């Protein structure tokens, strides 16, 4: 999501770049790594402290109403108007009686004006990319994933952990899903925490690590509530370590609440992280000027990478910071090109110096990272 310290999501895939923008190329690490079969494991239920009963106090008797209060209540009950005492001390009522305030009907939100496509040039070719259209929210499961953990964690509530495989190239960005089957008569809330070798998804300590979410870039969002009788799939993004490992531990923890019951479950799944090959290299080419920026990812042969890719961007000016948060459910970019226009941002960005950091990652490639910038406009 775009956050100019909180800009709206529409900049996710707008493309554009000026004719005179300078290219910046960076090599990172496509994957032909063989995928190992996944074997489901059971959830481990973590003990939670039992709530201690708290003593309740019975309220004491209310004090009797004063004579004036009793008179006011009687007048209000009989007339339906608010009683008061006038300047002589005599009781009177507001006339006419107060009417409830009228509420104007809500107007539908204005339809956003679609932005025209913008042009981006790479290798002597012009790519035209239209402004994105937010896809409808979908909680459907991704086909082809393997179930790594499954179990009925509460009566009528089955939680599954799914992933495409258990063998990846080291440094890849993976997209696990937590699936919740709610067969109860009440909604089920679920919040999850995913990590590898005990390191959280967005805190790997590597500058080239894909920022699953930028700190402080979005307001708090309550955990999703799966309606009664429905099955939802909740995807996430996780950056894998960059060093090859045969025994990496993927740890998933979920807090599940349903019908006044709560349980915390955890599953540990071994992963194999293989050393990247030349075929698993990405090249990033970023071009920017004071009107727009454009980022393209290609494979080692200069072609369009296969599979799903995710991109995150941070742009820093003298006063503001703008974020493009990755979303695990965001639309695909068939050309592996992302871009944005400063016309959607503060006008200062059209003249001042801007520093960029961009990341591109996916399950078949090592995450690529590029830093660049543009000087101030004279």
C-alpha positions in Angstrom: 0.0 0.0 0.0 1.1 3.5 -0.6 1.7 5.5 2.4 3.1 9.1 1.9 3.4 8.4 5.5 0.0 7.3 4.5 -0.8 7.4 0.8 -3.6 5.3 -0.7 -3.1 1.9 -2.4 -3.7 3.0 -6.0 0.0 3.5 -6.9 0.8 -0.2 -6.6 1.3 -0.9 -10.3 1.2 2.4 -12.1 4.0 2.5 -14.6 5.9 5.4 -16.1 9.2 6.9 -16.5 10.6 9.9 -18.2 12.6 9.8 -21.4 15.8 11.1 -19.7 15.7 9.1 -16.6 19.0 7.3 -15.7 19.1 3.5 -15.6 20.4 1.7 -12.5 20.9 -2.1 -12.9 21.5 -4.5 -10.1 22.1 -8.3 -10.1 20.5 -10.3 -7.4 19.5 -13.9 -7.1 15.1 -17.9 -11.0 14.6 -21.2 -9.7 14.9 -24.5 -11.2 15.5 -25.9 -7.7 13.7 -29.3 -7.2 10.9 -29.1 -4.7 10.7 -31.7 -1.9 7.3 -33.3 -1.1 5.5 -31.9 2.0 4.5 -34.2 4.8 1.7 -32.8 7.1 2.3 -32.5 10.8 0.0 -31.9 13.7 -0.5 -28.6 15.5 0.9 -28.3 19.0 -1.5 -26.6 21.4 0.4 -24.2 23.7 -0.9 -24.0 27.3 -2.5 -20.8 28.2 -3.1 -19.6 31.8 -6.6 -20.3 33.1 -8.4 -17.1 34.0 -8.7 -16.5 37.7 -12.3 -15.7 39.0 -12.6 -12.2 40.2 -14.8 -11.4 43.2 -18.0 -9.5 42.3 -19.5 -6.8 44.5 -23.2 -6.4 44.8 -24.2 -2.8 44.2 -25.8 -1.1 47.2 -29.2 0.5 47.2 -29.6 3.7 45.2 -30.2 6.9 47.2 -33.8 8.2 47.1 -34.6 11.0 44.6 -35.0 14.5 45.9 -38.5 16.1 45.8 -37.5 18.3 42.8 -36.2 15.2 40.9 -39.4 13.3 41.6 -41.4 16.2 40.3 -39.3 16.5 37.2 -39.6 12.8 36.4 -43.4 13.0 36.8 -43.7 16.0 34.5 -41.5 14.5 31.8 -43.4 11.2 32.0 -46.8 13.0 31.6 -45.8 15.6 28.9 -42.9 14.0 27.0 -41.1 17.4 27.3 -38.1 18.5 29.2 -39.1 20.1 32.5 -37.3 23.1 34.0 -37.8 25.8 36.7 -38.3 29.4 35.4 -37.0 32.5 37.0 -39.9 32.5 39.6 -39.1 29.0 40.6 -42.2 27.5 39.0 -42.1 24.4 37.0 -42.4 24.7 33.2 -41.7 22.6 30.1 -39.9 23.3 26.9 -42.4 24.2 24.1 -42.5 22.6 21.7 -41.0 19.4 22.8 -37.6 18.6 21.3 -37.7 16.8 18.0 -35.0 14.2 17.1 -32.3 15.7 14.8 -32.7 14.9 11.2 -29.9 13.0 9.5 -29.0 13.7 5.9 -28.8 10.6 3.8 -25.2 9.4 3.1 -23.8 10.1 -0.3 -22.1 7.4 -2.1 -18.3 7.8 -2.2 -17.1 9.5 -5.4 -15.8 7.2 -8.1 -12.1 7.7 -8.5 -11.0 9.0 -11.9 -8.8 6.4 -13.6 -5.4 7.6 -14.4 -4.2 7.3 -18.0 -1.5 4.7 -18.8 2.1 5.9 -18.6 5.0 4.9 -20.7 8.2 3.1 -19.6 11.2 2.5 -21.8 13.6 -0.4 -21.5 16.1 -1.8 -24.0 14.6 0.4 -26.8 11.1 -0.8 -26.2 8.1 1.1 -24.8 5.9 -0.6 -22.2 2.5 0.9 -21.5 0.9 0.0 -18.2 -2.5 1.1 -17.1 -3.3 2.3 -13.6 -4.3 -0.7 -11.4 -7.8 -1.7 -10.5 -8.2 -3.1 -7.0 -9.3 -6.7 -7.3 -12.3 -8.0 -5.3 -11.4 -9.4 -1.9 -11.1 -13.2 -2.2 -10.4 -15.7 0.5 -10.2 -18.7 -1.9 -7.3 -21.1 -1.4 -4.5 -21.1 -4.0 -4.6 -24.3 -6.0 -1.6 -26.6 -5.9 -0.4 -26.0 -2.4 0.6 -28.8 -0.1 -0.8 -29.1 3.4 2.0 -29.0 5.9 0.0 -28.9 9.2 -3.6 -29.6 9.9 -5.9 -30.2 12.9 -9.1 -29.4 14.7 -7.8 -26.8 17.2 -11.3 -26.0 18.6 -14.6 -27.9 18.3 -15.7 -27.3 14.7 -12.6 -25.3 13.8 -10.0 -26.8 11.5 -6.8 -24.9 10.8 -4.3 -25.8 8.1 -0.9 -24.5 7.1 -0.2 -24.7 3.3 2.9 -24.0 1.2 3.9 -24.8 -2.3 6.8 -27.1 -1.2 9.4 -27.6 1.5 12.5 -26.9 -0.6 13.4 -23.4 -1.9 16.4 -21.5 -3.0 18.0 -19.6 -0.2 16.9 -16.0 -0.1 13.5 -16.6 -1.7 10.2 -14.9 -0.6 7.5 -17.5 0.1 3.8 -17.2 0.4 2.3 -19.6 3.0 -1.4 -19.7 3.6 -3.4 -20.3 6.9 -6.7 -22.0 6.0 -9.5 -21.9 8.5 -12.6 -24.1 8.2 -15.3 -22.8 10.4 -18.1 -25.3 11.0 -19.4 -23.5 14.1 -22.3 -21.1 14.4 -20.1 -18.2 15.4 -17.3 -16.2 13.7 -13.7 -17.3 14.3 -10.9 -14.8 14.6 -7.4 -15.8 13.6 -4.0 -14.1 13.9 -0.8 -15.7 12.9 3.0 -15.2 13.3 5.4 -16.8 10.9 9.2 -17.1 11.3 12.2 -19.0 10.1 14.8 -20.2 12.6 13.1 -18.0 15.2 13.5 -14.8 13.2 10.3 -12.9 12.4 9.2 -12.5 8.8 10.1 -8.9 8.5 13.1 -8.7 10.9 15.9 -10.8 9.2 18.6 -8.2 9.8 19.7 -8.3 6.1 19.5 -5.0 4.2 18.6 -6.9 1.1 15.7 -8.7 2.9 12.3 -8.2 1.4 10.4 -5.8 3.8 7.2 -7.8 4.4 5.8 -4.7 5.9 7.4 -1.3 6.5 7.4 -0.4 10.3 4.7 2.2 11.1 3.6 2.4 7.5 0.0 1.3 8.1 -2.6 1.6 10.9 -3.5 -1.3 13.1 -5.8 -3.8 11.4 -7.8 -6.2 13.6 -7.4 -10.0 12.9 -9.8 -11.4 10.3 -13.0 -13.0 11.4 -14.0 -16.1 9.4 -17.9 -16.2 9.2 -19.8 -19.2 10.5 -19.9 -22.0 8.0 -17.2 -20.6 5.7 -13.6 -21.5 4.8 -11.0 -18.7 4.4 -7.5 -18.8 3.2 -5.2 -16.1 4.7 -1.9 -15.6 2.8 1.3 -14.1 4.1 4.8 -13.3 2.8 8.0 -14.5 4.5 11.6 -13.8 3.6 13.8 -16.9 3.8 17.4 -16.7 5.0 20.1 -16.1 2.3 22.4 -18.9 3.5 21.9 -22.5 2.2 20.6 -24.8 5.0 19.4 -28.4 5.1 17.5 -28.1 8.4 15.9 -24.6 8.5 12.8 -24.5 10.7 9.7 -22.8 9.4 7.6 -21.9 12.5 3.9 -21.0 12.3 1.9 -19.9 15.3 -1.8 -19.0 15.3 -4.2 -17.6 17.9 -7.7 -18.8 17.3 -10.8 -17.6 19.1 -14.4 -18.9 18.6 -17.5 -18.8 20.8 -15.7 -17.5 23.9 -12.9 -20.1 23.6 -9.3 -19.4 22.8 -6.3 -21.6 21.8 -2.8 -20.9 20.6 -1.3 -23.5 18.3 2.1 -23.9 16.7 3.6 -26.1 14.0 7.3 -26.5 13.1 8.0 -27.6 9.5 11.6 -28.4 8.3 12.7 -26.6 5.1 15.6 -27.2 2.8 17.3 -24.0 1.4 19.6 -24.7 -1.5 22.4 -22.6 -2.9 21.3 -20.3 -5.7 22.5 -21.0 -9.3 22.9 -18.6 -12.2 19.4 -19.4 -13.3 18.1 -18.0 -10.0 19.5 -14.6 -10.5 17.3 -11.5 -11.0 18.3 -8.2 -12.6 16.7 -5.0 -11.5 16.6 -1.9 -13.8 15.2 1.2 -12.1 14.7 4.5 -13.9 13.4 7.6 -12.3 13.0 11.3 -12.8 10.9 14.1 -11.1 7.7 13.0 -12.9 7.7 9.2 -12.3 9.7 6.1 -11.6 9.8 2.6 -13.2 11.3 -0.7 -12.0 11.7 -3.8 -14.2 12.9 -7.3 -13.1 14.4 -9.7 -15.7 15.9 -13.2 -15.4 19.5 -14.1 -16.1 18.8 -14.2 -19.8 17.1 -10.8 -19.9 13.6 -12.3 -20.2 10.5 -12.0 -18.1 10.8 -14.1 -14.9 8.4 -17.0 -14.4 6.1 -17.3 -11.4 4.7 -14.7 -9.1 6.9 -11.8 -8.0 6.4 -9.3 -5.3 7.8 -5.7 -5.1 8.2 -3.3 -2.3 9.4 0.3 -2.5 10.6 3.0 -0.2 11.1 6.6 -1.4 12.6 9.2 0.8 12.5 12.9 0.4 13.8 15.7 2.6 10.5 15.8 4.6 8.4 12.8 3.7 8.7 9.1 3.2 6.4 7.2 0.8 5.9 3.4 1.1 4.6 0.9 -1.3 3.7 -2.0 0.9 3.7 -5.5 -0.7 0.4 -7.5 -0.4 0.2 -11.2 -0.7 -3.1 -10.9 -2.6 -2.0 -8.2 -4.9 -2.5 -8.4 -8.7 0.1 -9.9 -10.9 2.5 -7.9 -13.1 2.8 -10.0 -16.2 5.6 -7.9 -17.5 7.4 -7.8 -14.1 7.3 -4.0 -14.3 6.1 -1.6 -11.6 6.0 2.1 -11.6 4.4 5.2 -10.1 3.9 8.9 -10.7 4.6 11.8 -8.4 1.3 13.4 -9.6 -0.4 11.3 -6.9 2.0 12.6 -4.2 3.0 15.9 -2.7 4.2 18.5 -5.2 7.6 18.8 -3.4 8.5 15.4 -4.8 8.6 17.0 -8.2 11.5 19.2 -7.4 13.5 17.9 -4.4 16.0 15.0 -4.2 14.5 11.6 -3.8 16.3 8.4 -2.6 14.8 5.0 -3.6 15.1 1.5 -2.1 13.3 -1.3 -4.0 13.0 -5.0 -3.5 11.7 -7.8 -5.8 11.3 -11.4 -4.6 9.4 -14.6 -5.2 9.5 -18.3 -4.4 11.7 -19.1 -7.4 14.3 -16.4 -7.0 16.6 -14.8 -4.5 15.4 -11.4 -3.4 16.9 -8.6 -5.4 17.5 -5.1 -3.9 18.5 -1.8 -5.5 19.2 1.7 -4.0 19.3 4.8 -6.2 18.1 8.4 -6.2 17.5 11.5 -8.3 19.1 14.9 -7.6 17.0 18.0 -6.8 15.4 19.9 -9.6 17.2 23.3 -10.2 
